[in-house]
Amino acid sequence: MKRFLSKRWHRIPTGIITVILLACLVAGSAFAAYPFLGFTTDISVDEPLAVEYNLQGQYGGDSAWHLLPDQDSLTIEGSAGDVFNIDLRINNRANSALTVATVITGQTAYFTFTAFPNGSVVASDGNDVDSPEWGPHTATIKVNGDAPTGTYSIDFSFQRS
């Protein structure tokens, strides 16, 4: 190190040249990181999934697709041992696949539920709502044969992640 500092370039000590070059490098990097433009943006996030159901004229319903939740509740009447079918479909307006899970809570002890959405719903292919990304699938609600007479309240929640 002592030899390096004792050397000269055109009669200027190399140590001074080194210090000046390092100072220029540090100062230049400070100016290189100087922000010359900044802006703020508002990002609005909407629900990309639309869940629709169709009762196909059963249970007092019509044969049209209805967007959930277009009503607060759906009343189905039947007897022990009956099976109820509800056609479901999901449209995904996002540009990536989303995972959907159906959470069923409430008085579920006397019922069996099958074919409700649980898994990936692919991204939209650009088609209209009549070409859903998931479904239509027929979800079933089966009333167990040992179900006592009464009215049961069951909540269905579609969650995405």
C-alpha positions in Angstrom: 0.0 0.0 0.0 2.9 2.3 0.8 4.4 1.7 -2.6 1.0 2.5 -4.3 0.6 5.8 -2.4 4.2 6.9 -3.2 3.7 6.5 -7.0 2.9 9.5 -9.2 1.2 10.1 -12.4 2.4 13.3 -14.2 3.8 14.4 -10.8 0.4 14.0 -9.1 0.3 11.4 -6.3 -1.8 8.3 -7.2 -3.5 8.4 -3.7 -5.0 11.8 -4.5 -6.2 10.7 -7.9 -7.8 7.6 -6.3 -9.6 9.7 -3.7 -10.9 12.1 -6.3 -12.1 9.3 -8.5 -13.9 7.6 -5.6 -15.5 10.9 -4.6 -16.8 11.3 -8.2 -18.1 7.8 -8.2 -20.0 8.3 -5.0 -21.4 11.7 -6.0 -22.4 10.3 -9.5 -24.2 7.4 -7.9 -26.1 9.7 -5.6 -27.3 11.8 -8.6 -28.1 8.6 -10.6 -30.6 7.6 -7.9 -32.2 11.1 -7.8 -36.0 10.7 -8.6 -37.0 12.9 -11.4 -40.7 11.9 -11.5 -43.3 10.6 -9.0 -47.0 10.0 -9.1 -49.8 8.6 -7.0 -52.4 6.2 -8.3 -55.7 4.9 -6.9 -56.3 1.2 -7.5 -59.8 0.0 -7.4 -60.3 -3.8 -6.9 -63.6 -5.4 -7.8 -65.0 -8.9 -7.5 -63.7 -10.9 -10.5 -66.0 -14.0 -9.8 -69.7 -14.1 -10.6 -71.5 -17.1 -9.3 -74.8 -18.0 -11.0 -77.5 -20.6 -10.3 -80.4 -22.1 -12.2 -83.2 -24.1 -10.7 -84.4 -25.4 -14.1 -88.0 -24.7 -13.1 -87.7 -26.8 -9.9 -88.6 -25.8 -6.3 -90.7 -22.8 -7.4 -87.9 -21.3 -9.5 -87.8 -20.5 -13.2 -85.4 -21.8 -15.9 -83.1 -18.8 -16.0 -79.6 -18.1 -14.7 -79.6 -15.8 -11.6 -76.6 -14.0 -10.3 -75.8 -14.7 -6.6 -76.7 -13.0 -4.4 -79.8 -11.7 -6.2 -81.9 -12.7 -3.2 -81.1 -13.2 0.5 -82.4 -16.7 0.7 -83.6 -19.7 -1.3 -86.3 -21.9 0.1 -86.4 -25.5 -0.9 -89.2 -27.8 0.3 -89.0 -31.6 0.4 -89.1 -34.7 2.4 -86.5 -36.9 4.1 -84.6 -38.9 1.4 -85.1 -36.2 -1.3 -82.3 -35.0 -3.6 -82.3 -31.4 -4.8 -80.3 -30.2 -7.8 -79.0 -26.7 -8.3 -77.1 -25.9 -11.5 -74.1 -23.6 -10.7 -71.6 -21.8 -12.9 -68.8 -19.3 -12.2 -67.4 -16.6 -14.5 -63.9 -15.4 -13.8 -63.2 -11.9 -15.1 -59.6 -11.9 -13.8 -56.7 -12.5 -16.0 -55.4 -15.4 -13.8 -56.9 -18.4 -12.2 -58.4 -18.1 -8.8 -59.1 -20.7 -6.2 -62.7 -21.0 -5.0 -63.9 -22.9 -2.0 -67.5 -23.5 -0.8 -68.0 -23.2 2.9 -71.3 -24.7 4.1 -72.3 -23.9 7.7 -75.5 -24.1 9.8 -77.7 -27.0 10.5 -76.0 -29.5 8.1 -76.1 -32.7 10.2 -78.9 -34.3 8.1 -77.7 -33.3 4.6 -75.1 -34.4 2.1 -73.7 -31.8 -0.3 -71.8 -32.7 -3.5 -70.4 -30.9 -6.6 -70.1 -27.5 -5.1 -67.1 -25.4 -6.3 -63.9 -26.3 -4.6 -60.7 -25.7 -6.6 -59.3 -23.6 -9.4 -61.4 -21.4 -11.7 -59.4 -20.6 -14.8 -59.0 -17.1 -16.1 -61.5 -15.6 -18.5 -61.2 -16.7 -22.1 -62.9 -13.5 -23.3 -66.2 -15.2 -24.0 -69.5 -13.8 -22.7 -71.3 -14.9 -19.6 -72.9 -17.8 -21.4 -69.5 -19.5 -21.6 -68.4 -19.8 -17.9 -65.0 -20.8 -16.8 -66.4 -23.3 -14.2 -69.5 -25.2 -14.9 -72.3 -25.4 -15.3 -72.2 -28.2 -12.8 -75.2 -29.7 -11.0 -74.7 -29.4 -7.2 -76.8 -31.7 -5.1 -78.3 -31.4 -1.7 -79.5 -34.8 -0.4 -81.7 -34.9 2.7 -80.7 -37.9 4.8 -83.4 -40.5 5.4 -83.2 -40.0 9.2 -83.8 -36.2 9.0 -86.6 -35.1 11.5 -89.4 -32.9 10.2 -88.5 -29.2 10.5 -86.9 -26.2 8.8 -83.2 -26.1 8.6 -81.1 -23.0 8.0 -77.9 -23.6 6.0 -75.5 -20.9 4.8 -73.4 -21.3 1.6 -70.3 -19.1 1.3 -68.1 -19.0 -1.8 -64.6 -17.9 -0.9 -61.7 -17.1 -3.2 -58.0 -17.0 -2.6 
